[in-house]
Amino acid sequence: MKPWKDCRDREKYDPDNLLLLSAHFDKLFDRGLISFHNNGKILISPLLSKAERERLNLCGNEKLENVPSSKMCDYLKFHRKMHGFK
């Protein structure tokens, strides 16, 4: 979640700085087109058009399977801030 270039050494290997996502979700996440609330609910960037969301089958109700740990929430917060999510 937090890019290696921005990580301290211990953060690079921190399992809480990792999300296992399907390929298309991973690409959207890396590009900052989706992120997640601390409760695991998806956030979708307004840069994705309605047609793109439909093509990707994103309805906005998606959630991570497991609620993020408090440490993981710190990395998610960094990701949201980096990509302009509120």
ABEGO torsion letter per residue (X at the ends): XBBAAABBAAAAABAAABBBBBAAAAAAAAAGABBBBAAGBBBBBAABBAAAAAAAGBAGABBBABBBBAAAAAAAAAAAAAAGBX
